[in-house]
Amino acid sequence: MSYLTLVQEAELGLNLDISHEKSRLNEMLAEISATEHEAGRPPLSALVKVQGSKGQGDNFYKLCEKLGMGEWRSLKQDEDFLKNLIRDCREFWRDEANFQEFS
């Protein structure tokens, strides 16, 4: 999902052309991902990316480092790291029991 799609679907009312509003979205995603990680669930921000990019930016990997997943530069270089997070997140939320309990 792109940042723009997230803003529109969640009706956040943010203008991503304004840097402080885009920063606020990044802060919200980081807070949500930290909460999810602390609860033993995969970080949802793995599913959100900048439109047109192939993956995640440095801030995502720095967040993962803060969450204890490893050194951010190493995580960014590891092709499987992001793929595995995305897979884990999708699998977790596609499980009806998880969806019913945590959504």
VENBELRA-V966236 format. One record per backbone hydrogen bond with DSSP energy under -1.0 kcal/mol. NH is the residue of the N-H (numbers start at 1). CO is the residue of the C=O. If there is no record, write none. Layout:
BEGIN
[[NH;CO] [NH;CO]]
END
This chain:
BEGIN
[[3;49] [6;2] [7;3] [8;4] [9;5] [10;6] [12;7] [18;15] [22;18] [23;19] [24;20] [25;21] [26;22] [27;23] [28;24] [29;25] [30;26] [31;27] [32;28] [33;29] [34;30] [35;31] [36;32] [37;33] [38;34] [39;35] [40;37] [41;36] [46;43] [47;44] [48;45] [49;1] [53;50] [61;57] [62;58] [63;59] [64;60] [65;61] [66;62] [67;63] [68;65] [69;64] [75;71] [76;72] [77;73] [78;74] [84;80] [85;81] [86;82] [87;83] [88;84] [89;85] [90;86] [91;87] [92;88] [93;89] [94;90] [99;95] [100;96] [101;97] [102;98] [103;99]]
END
